[in-house]
């Protein structure tokens, strides 16, 4: 039996082309690509790039003297803001693009349907540092734009000469200040979960929001002085970092413009590492690019680099060390991990593993999930909170919550079970009663929303039963039963992931999605 088990493990290792070892303690982050290939030629610097949501055909939208889009062949001009460079833009949906009119000192909104432009925020043609609506608020060379993931109705804008992070209300155009400290000529911004990475003159800063609403900005990596130094965040040096894009879990590429290279920002190890091109013997220092990199964008497995004057280059075929952190789903001893390009998965136990695939090394760190995401069925009702809070009514209401739970098991089918350990619960606010029916289906910290496939299957089983399954009997009320309210999508029962800490001694912080 002992020798049979060893043989099986050897065969499995050969099939998966992997070897299980401990992670190196002297780990230094780096990544390699194939040599850059020209994707689109231009005669001016590429300030910013995004996948074109309106065309949705693989085209890349980019800004330089104009706002354009290209599939790599013929470019199409979308907007021409006279007397102004477009340093940044953000597609707020498929048809509207917020544009930073850099030298006009304002934010404009482009309608892709009719190509019309209007002023969204600031006062075009006037500089300053003033909060207020359109025509009152002032910016001084707005640069990068992002949607606020904490409030999708708000834009965040780097105010270059004011050394500040500003916000714009998408509905009213009201211009406000988020924070005005810790910046030095802030340029581009990108989200790292609920924190914002900002490229400054020679360093990367990180903006964080606390649960009490306070905002902080710290120097994360780099220095006030220019240079080229890899290593820990504290000792690293950049020379005019610009564009930032995410390439993996807590891993970001930075366009280090005046060093003419790309750099790897590893939030896991808190180190800065080199980015190299295939064919070099070792990746100890970043490879030189054909031109000064300005903007950077990852789409799928490819990375696009916008240059100072030689167009957009495409990097593909990532080849080198990849450092990945995966989490065990709650209650599970193993988790599946599939290497990119493979059709099979390896089931990994908690610990450190190394996968070898062609020229790439994947260092996989498997951890227990610090946060448990539980699938919940949720309905809302128009009910007087005064009646619900009555102690006598609460006794009668308890079995009322449990009856729909039995019907909802039909919706779960083989995908989940209604929880036998956690009872349904409710909360009432502003005469709206919300009832939660928990299941035993849980996910790890990396799953933020109910997976689309699971949501679709649950929704399909609800067809024709939604009103019946969501009805709650209130024996003491005038209405014997109350129907659940419909949400904006016409649903009486919807699904969400309810987050708690795996360590019961910790408290879940919903704003920052952390346990502390």
N, C-alpha and C positions, 0 to 999 in steps of 0.2 A: 504493500500500500504506500509506503514511504517513497519508494523509488518511482512508482507510477505518478505520484503527485509532482515529483521533481521533473519528470519527463514532460508532463502536461505544461508546467510553467515554462520550460525551455522552448517548447513548440509555440506557445502563446507569445513569448518574447520575440521569436523569429518572425512570426506572422505579422505582428504589430510593428516590427523594427524599433523596439524600444528597450531601454535598459533602466532599471530602477536603481538610483543612487541618491545619496544625500546632496542637497544643494551646496555649492561652493560657498564657503564663508567669506571669501575675498571677491565676491561677485562684483563685476563692473558692467553697467548697462551699455549695450551697443546694438546697432541694427545695420543690416546691409541690404542694398537693393541692386537690381541690374543697373547698368549705366543709363543715365537719363537720355530720353529720346524726345525730339521736338514734337509737340502736339499741335501748337498753333503759333504762328509767327506774328509779331506786332512790332511797331516802331517806338513803343513807349512802355513804361513800367506797368506791371499788373498789380494794382493795389489790393484787390480782394476777389475771391472766387467762391461760387456756390453752385451746386447742381441746380439746373433750371427746372423749377417746379411747374411752371406754366407749360413748357413744351413736353416735359416728362419723357424725353427720348434719349437720355444720356448726354444731352448738351450741357456745357459748362457756361454759366453766366459770369462775366468778369467786368471789372471797372478799370479804366485808365483815364483817357481824356473823355471817354464816353462810357455809357453802360451798354455792354454788348453781350451776345450769346453766340456760342459756336459749338459745332459737333466735331471740330478738329479740321474742318475744311473751310466753308464759307461763313464768315461772321455776319451777324445781323445787329444793326444798331437799334437799341431800345430807347435810349434817352441821351440827349446832348444838353448839358447844363452849361450854357455859355459863361465864359470867364471863371470857370470853377473846375477843379479836379474832383473826381468822385473817389474819395479814399476808402469809403466803406459803404456797404449797403446790407440790408437784411430783408429777405422775403417773409413778410408777415403772414401770407397765405399764398395760394396759387396765382392770384391775380394782382396783388399789391406788393410793391417793393419800397421800403423806406431807404432813402438815399442821403448820404452825408455830402452835402455840397460844401466841400472843405473851405475853399477860399471865398465863398459867399456867406459862410458862418451861419448856416441854417440847415434844417433837415427838410427834405422834400419827400412827397409820396407819389410814386409812379403807378398809374393804373395800366396794367398790361393789356386790357381789353381794347382800350382806345388810345393808349400811349399818351395820356394826358398827365400833366404834372401839376401839383399844387404844393404850397408851403404847409408843412406839418407842424414845425416848431421853430422857434427863434425868430430873428428879424434879418432877412436876407440883405446883405450889403452892409450890416452894422455889426461891429464887434463889441464885446463887453462880457460882464459876468452878472447877469440879472435873471431872476426867476420870474415866471409869468407865462401868459398865453401867447399865441401867435401875434407877432408885431410888438410884443413887450419883452419877452424873454430874450436873453443874449447869450451867444456862444462865441468862442474865440478859436477857430479852426477845429470844428468837430472832426473826429477821425474814424473810429470804429463803432459799429452798431451791433447789438445783440438783443434778442427778446429776453425779457426777464422770466426765467423758468419758474420763479416764485409767483409771478403775476403776469400771465400772457398778454394782458391788455396794456403792458408797459414796455417801452424800449429803454435800454441802457446805452449811453453814448459817452465815449471818451472825449473830454474837452481839452484838446492838446495844449494850448497856450495858457489855459486857466488851471492846468494840473489838477483836474477834477473828474469825477464820474458823475454824469448827469442822468436824469430820467425824463422820459417823455410819455405822457398819457396818449395812447393811440386814438382815443375818442375825442379828447378836448384839445390836444396839442400843448397842454400845460407842461412847462419846463421847470424841473426841480433839481436839487442837488442831492445825490446819494451820500457822497463822502468827498472831502477835499483835503486829504492828507495822505502822505506816503507815495505820491505820484511824482514823476519827473518826465514831462512830455509823454503822457500815456498814449499809446497807439491802438493796438488791436486787443480784442478780448475774446475769451472762449470759456465755456463752462467746464468745470471739473466737478460733476455732480451738482451740489448746491453752492459751490464756491466758484468765484470768478477769477480766472487767470488773466493778467493784464501785462502786456509788453510795454516796458518803459525805455528810457534812453539806453541803459546798459544792464537792465535787470528785469526779472519777472516778479510781479507782486501778486498777492492773493487777497481778494476781498471776501469777507465772511459776514454773514448775518446771524446774530445771536437770537435766542428765543424771546428776549425782551425788546427786540427791534433795533438794538444798537448795531452799528456797522464798523468793522475794523478792516484795515488794509496793511498787510505786512510784506516786507521784502522776502520773497520766497527763495529765489536763486539769482546768482549774479552779484554785481557790485555797482557802486556809483561810478567806478572807473572801468574803462573798456579793456578788453583782453580776450585771450582764448585759454581757458583752463577748464578741463573736465574734472569730475570728482564730486565731492559733497556739495550740497547747495550753498553752504557757507563760504566755501573757497572757490566756487566756480566763477568764471568770467564770460561775459558775452560782449559783442561789439555791435550795438544797435540791433537788438532782437526785434522782429516784427511779427509776421503771421504765426499763428498757433493752430495745430489740429490734433485731434485725438487719434491714436493708432492702436490702442489697446487699453486694457483695464489700468487706469492710472498712469498711462504712458502717452506722452505727447511729443510731437515734433515741433521744433521752433526754427523759423527762418532767421539765421544769424547773419544779417545782411552784410555788414562791413567785413566780416570774416570770410564771406563768400562760401558758407557751408550751411548744412542743416545740423541741428543738435537734438539729442534725445533727452527729454525731461521725464525722469522716472520718479513718480510720487510715492511708489512703493518703497524703494530703497533710499529716497531723498538724495539722488545723485543725478548729475548731468553726464551724458555719455556721447560718443561720436556716432555719426551716421556715415557709412561707407558704401562703396560700390563694389559689385561682384568682381572677383579676379584679384583683389588685393590679398596679400599673404596674411595680414592680421589687421583687425579694426581697432587701432589704438588712437587714431586721430581722424577727424572727419575729412572726407574727400572733398576736393574743390569742385564747385559747380561751374558751368560755362559762363555764368554771369552772377551778379549780386541778387540773391533771393529776396523777394519782398513778401509775397503771399504764399499760402500753402493750404492744400485741401486734400483730404482722403475720401475716396469714393470706392467702396468695395475693397479690393486688395491693392488698388492703385493709389498713388500719391501724385498730385499735380502741384508744380512749383511755378509760381508767377515771378518772372525775373524783372530786373531793372529796365532792360531795353531789348531783350532777345526773345520775348514771347513766353509761352507756357510750355514747360517740359513735364514729361510723364515718367514717373519711376514705378517699376513693377518688380515682381519676383522677389519679395522680401527673403533674404538669405542671411541667416545668422542667429544669434541667441534671441529667444522670445521668452519673456518672463510673464507667466500667467498665474493669477490667483483664482481658484474656483472654490465653491462652497458646497458642502454637503447639505442636501435638503433635510430639514428637521426629521429626526427619527430614522434616518438612513445611515448605513455604515459605509456605503460607496457612492460615488457619483460618476456618471458617464462623461468622458471627454473625447471629442472627436478632433483629430488634427485637421487643419485646413486642407481641402483637397482629398480627404479620405472618406470612405463610405461606411466605415466601421467605427465603433467607439470602444475605448478602454475604460474599464470600471476601476476607479482608483479609490483606495482607502485614504484616510486622513494621514497627511505627511507630505514629504517632498519627493518628487519623481522627475526623471529626465527622459524625454522622448527624442529620438534621433530620426529625422526625416529628411532625406536627401542632404542638402547642405545646411539645414536648419536644426538648431537645438532648441527644444521647448522645455524650459524649466517650469514645472507645474507644482504649485503649492496648494494643497487641498486642506481647507480649514473648516471647522464647524461654523455654521452660520450664526453671527451674533444677533441677527434679527429673524424672527419667525413671521412669515406672511401667511395668514390663514384665509382661505376662500370663504366668503360670507355671502348669503342671500339677504338683500335689504329691501324693505318697503317702507313707504311713508304714508301717513294718514292725517286727515283733518279731524283732530280730536281735541277737546278742551283739556289742557294740562291740569286744570283744577280737579277734574274728575279722575284723571289717571293717578294723581298724587294722593287721592283719598285712600286711607289705609284699608278700609273694607273692600273697596274696588280692586286694590292691588292683589288681594288674596284671590278674588274671582278671576282676575285677568291672567294670572300665572298659567293656568292650564290653557287659556285661550292662545297664548303664544306657541304652545307646544303642538297644538293640533295641525297648523300649517306645516310644521317641521316634518310630520309623517308624510304629508302629501308631497313635499319637496324632495323626498328620497327618490320619487319617480324621476325627477329632473336630473338628479345626480347619476342615476343608473350605475354604470361601472366606473364612472370617472371619479366618484367621491362617495362619501357616506355622511349623512347628517350626524353631527357629533353627539355621542352619548355621554361624553365627559363634561362638555361645556353647554350649559343651558342657554336658550335664547334670552336675549336681554333687550331692553328698550331705553330710550331717552325721549323726553318731551321738552320742546322749547318753542315759544311763540305759537302755542296751540298747534304744533305739528309734532306728531308722534312718529318716531323712527324706530323700527323693530329690526333686530339683527338675528339671523338664524345661522349659527356657525356650522361648518362642515369639518371633517377630519383631513381635508386636503390642504397641505401646507407647502410653502416654497421657501427658498433661501433668500438672502438679502439682495441678490442681483436681479430678482424678478420684481419689477416695480408695478406691473399691471397684470390683470388676469390674461393669460395667454390667449391669443386670438382664436386658435383652434378650439380650445376648451370653452371659451365664451360662446362661439358659434354653435357648438354642440348642445350646450345648456339652453341657449336661446331657442334652438329648434325643438327641443322637447317641451318647452313651455307653450308652444303654439296651441291655441285653443283652450288652454288651462290657466292662463295667467290670472284672470279675475278670480276664478275659483280657488286657486292655490294661495292667493294673497289675502283673501277675505278673513277677517278676524271677528269672532263672536264676542260681543260685549253684553253680557247677560243683564247688567244693571242699567244700561243706557236705553234711551228711547228707540234707537236703531238696534235691532237684534244683531245685525252684521254691518261692518263698515268695509267698503272697498278701498284698496290702496290707491293713492294718487298716481297719475301718470307723470313721468318726467318729460323733458323736452323731446325725447325720442319716442314718446308714446308707451313707455315701459312701466308696468306696475311693480315688477320685480327686477331689480338689477343686481349686478355682482361686483364685489370689490375685494381687495386684499387688505385685511386688517393686520396691522403690524404690532408686534410686541417683542420684548427682549427675551432672548433665550435664557439669559441669566436673570432670574427673578428679583435679584437684589438691585438691578439697574432700572432706570426709568427711560422710556422711549421718548425721544425728542422728534416730533413729527416735522418740525420746520427744517431741521438739518438731516433728518433720517439717520439718527445716531442713537446709541444707547450710552447713557452716562449716569 
